[in-house]
Amino acid sequence: MHVSDKAEDIAGVDDDADTRAIRDGVRALCARFPGTYWRDKDRARAYPAEFVTALTEAGYLAALIPETYGGSGLGLTQAIAILEEIHRSGGNGAACHAQMYTMGAILRHGSEDQKRRWLPEIAAGRLRLQAFGVTEPTSGTDTLALRTTARRDGDAYVITGQKIWTSRAEHSDLMLLLARTTPREHVARKGEGLSVFVVDMRAAPGDRLTIRPIRTMLNHATTEVFLDGLRVPADCLVGTEGQGFRVILDGMNAERVLIAAECIGDARWFIDRARTYACERTVFGRPIGQNQGIQFPIAEAYIATEAADLMVRKAARLFDAGRHIGAEANMAKHLAATASWQAADMCLQTHGGFGFAEDYDIERKFRETRLYQVAPISTNLILSYVAEHVLGLPRSF
Ligand SMILES: Cc1cc2nc3c(=O)[nH]c(=O)nc-3n(C[C@H](O)[C@H](O)[C@H](O)COP(=O)(O)OP(=O)(O)OC[C@H]3O[C@@H](n4cnc5c(N)ncnc54)[C@H](O)[C@@H]3O)c2cc1C
């Protein structure tokens, strides 16, 4: 058996026939969006609208919405295949991955009325819920210290504050927003007093909601959002007032597993590129891949990726079985992000000077995959979660 067939077999060993069909479908779609497409968008820092439309029309972004509400009713096990394939093709799911999972807050914690109002529209792609306003400039990772407030006023809440790194806010109709409804000093437990709202940004007056793009090292459509006395109807509250932190945490585990799958896709893309180049590039009269100094880092990156993929699949499987996956989701994200960064560095090194040339796409993917060390959760915070909540070590902060 040729080595590439073997690698393909190992990667797909746990897939059932449905998942394999999903992978084939996503691969075919992504083939319409080659490196030149992503390179042009990257240079212009432009939103890949055509790609997002194609993915929406094919129904992939509605994978996790139950059939009752117009979606495909698939599990996380299938959804990870979609995002992995996008990244494995050289593309980037970050333009729209949140449309897949942000609605989970409504699905798991919303009222029946809210589900009927929003989910079928999201499933059909007529409504975009892909902005997630949690991070703030002053509180950063310390989410419970966030300062944005929502004050009840009759049949509405009045929201004031600032969010940062709210990705895709300019390309979303709705935003899931976390705000404080009870001052921190008035709550019995530190996780209480925060609430989650679905904010309809289309209905927001310009002087009450301002979105400012932030130009970043990668093409990510991220922004800062300023809220100045924005009134939202009270029926936009998701779940119970004061219990919003729990609503957000539930969704974050699914998000971590999905993003871990993007890292696996990135890693496999880097490894494919590196081994192809290592076989083709001849220096000193032989392919560079004949040197073990080149072979071993490729093999190491491959092994790390396959090991990480096992944890990603385990986390997805447990999530689909209704289990709490705090530990597995964090470990999957950490292992996968580490593997993708290892593969990125290896791939750049294997390509020598050509790795720095835009036309090879490696430097773009290198910048893109670096993000996962920091967002949606940074490495240190995962390690502290595992140390404290899994291993029972003393609380650090
Ligand atoms: C491109 C991009 C897109 C993003 N999209 C979104 C989005 O859509 N919605 C959203 O809400 N947020 C988003 N984020 C925010 C992202 O989740 C945060 O940047 C991330 O969680 C880290 O928070 P911070 O930047 O405030 O870092 P900080 O909290 O300021 O931390 C800085 C560094 O210190 C470390 N650190 C902090 N405290 C400790 C500690 N106690 N022990 C050890 N180390 C510590 C951190 O690990 C980190 O490395 C995005 C960020 C980026 C860059």
The ligand as a MOL file (V3000), in Angstrom:
LIG
                    3D

  0  0  0     0  0            999 V3000
M  V30 BEGIN CTAB
M  V30 COUNTS 53 58 0 0 0
M  V30 BEGIN ATOM
M  V30 1 C -8.9110 36.9270 16.2600 0
M  V30 2 C -9.6690 36.7560 17.5390 0
M  V30 3 C -11.0140 36.4360 17.5030 0
M  V30 4 C -11.7480 36.3250 18.6890 0
M  V30 5 N -13.1130 36.1120 18.6210 0
M  V30 6 C -13.8490 36.2340 19.7600 0
M  V30 7 C -15.2830 36.2360 19.7020 0
M  V30 8 O -15.8800 36.0880 18.6380 0
M  V30 9 N -15.9740 36.4410 20.8470 0
M  V30 10 C -15.3600 36.6230 22.0660 0
M  V30 11 O -16.0460 36.8040 23.0800 0
M  V30 12 N -13.9870 36.6200 22.1670 0
M  V30 13 C -13.2430 36.4290 21.0320 0
M  V30 14 N -11.8570 36.4570 21.1140 0
M  V30 15 C -11.2240 36.6780 22.4020 0
M  V30 16 C -10.4430 35.4850 22.9150 0
M  V30 17 O -11.3270 34.4990 23.3970 0
M  V30 18 C -9.4770 36.0080 23.9770 0
M  V30 19 O -8.4940 36.7890 23.3030 0
M  V30 20 C -8.8130 34.9140 24.7420 0
M  V30 21 O -9.7640 34.2160 25.5080 0
M  V30 22 C -7.7360 35.4700 25.6630 0
M  V30 23 O -8.2250 36.5680 26.3780 0
M  V30 24 P -7.4360 37.9560 26.3890 0
M  V30 25 O -7.0510 38.2780 24.9960 0
M  V30 26 O -8.2450 38.9610 27.1150 0
M  V30 27 O -6.1380 37.6300 27.1940 0
M  V30 28 P -5.8400 37.9520 28.7050 0
M  V30 29 O -6.9290 37.4350 29.5920 0
M  V30 30 O -5.4650 39.3820 28.8350 0
M  V30 31 O -4.5540 37.0410 28.9390 0
M  V30 32 C -3.3010 37.3510 28.3190 0
M  V30 33 C -2.3730 36.1740 28.5210 0
M  V30 34 O -2.1910 35.9310 29.9240 0
M  V30 35 C -2.5520 34.5880 30.2190 0
M  V30 36 N -3.1870 34.5670 31.5590 0
M  V30 37 C -4.1980 35.3550 32.0110 0
M  V30 38 N -4.5080 35.0070 33.2690 0
M  V30 39 C -3.6820 33.9880 33.6220 0
M  V30 40 C -3.5340 33.1930 34.7920 0
M  V30 41 N -4.2850 33.3830 35.8600 0
M  V30 42 N -2.5780 32.2380 34.7850 0
M  V30 43 C -1.7960 32.0210 33.7050 0
M  V30 44 N -1.9090 32.7400 32.5600 0
M  V30 45 C -2.8430 33.7170 32.5310 0
M  V30 46 C -3.4840 34.1360 29.1360 0
M  V30 47 O -3.4540 32.7440 28.9900 0
M  V30 48 C -2.9380 34.8830 27.9290 0
M  V30 49 O -1.9140 34.1320 27.3230 0
M  V30 50 C -11.0970 36.5030 19.9360 0
M  V30 51 C -9.7270 36.7980 19.9770 0
M  V30 52 C -9.0090 36.9320 18.8140 0
M  V30 53 C -7.5540 37.2960 18.8840 0
M  V30 END ATOM
M  V30 BEGIN BOND
M  V30 1 1 1 2
M  V30 2 1 2 3
M  V30 3 2 2 52
M  V30 4 2 3 4
M  V30 5 1 4 5
M  V30 6 1 4 50
M  V30 7 2 5 6
M  V30 8 1 6 7
M  V30 9 1 6 13
M  V30 10 2 7 8
M  V30 11 1 7 9
M  V30 12 1 9 10
M  V30 13 2 10 11
M  V30 14 1 10 12
M  V30 15 2 12 13
M  V30 16 1 13 14
M  V30 17 1 14 15
M  V30 18 1 14 50
M  V30 19 1 15 16
M  V30 20 1 16 17
M  V30 21 1 16 18
M  V30 22 1 18 19
M  V30 23 1 18 20
M  V30 24 1 20 21
M  V30 25 1 20 22
M  V30 26 1 22 23
M  V30 27 1 23 24
M  V30 28 2 24 25
M  V30 29 1 24 26
M  V30 30 1 24 27
M  V30 31 1 27 28
M  V30 32 2 28 29
M  V30 33 1 28 30
M  V30 34 1 28 31
M  V30 35 1 31 32
M  V30 36 1 32 33
M  V30 37 1 33 34
M  V30 38 1 33 48
M  V30 39 1 34 35
M  V30 40 1 35 36
M  V30 41 1 35 46
M  V30 42 1 36 37
M  V30 43 1 36 45
M  V30 44 2 37 38
M  V30 45 1 38 39
M  V30 46 1 39 40
M  V30 47 2 39 45
M  V30 48 1 40 41
M  V30 49 2 40 42
M  V30 50 1 42 43
M  V30 51 2 43 44
M  V30 52 1 44 45
M  V30 53 1 46 47
M  V30 54 1 46 48
M  V30 55 1 48 49
M  V30 56 2 50 51
M  V30 57 1 51 52
M  V30 58 1 52 53
M  V30 END BOND
M  V30 END CTAB
M  END
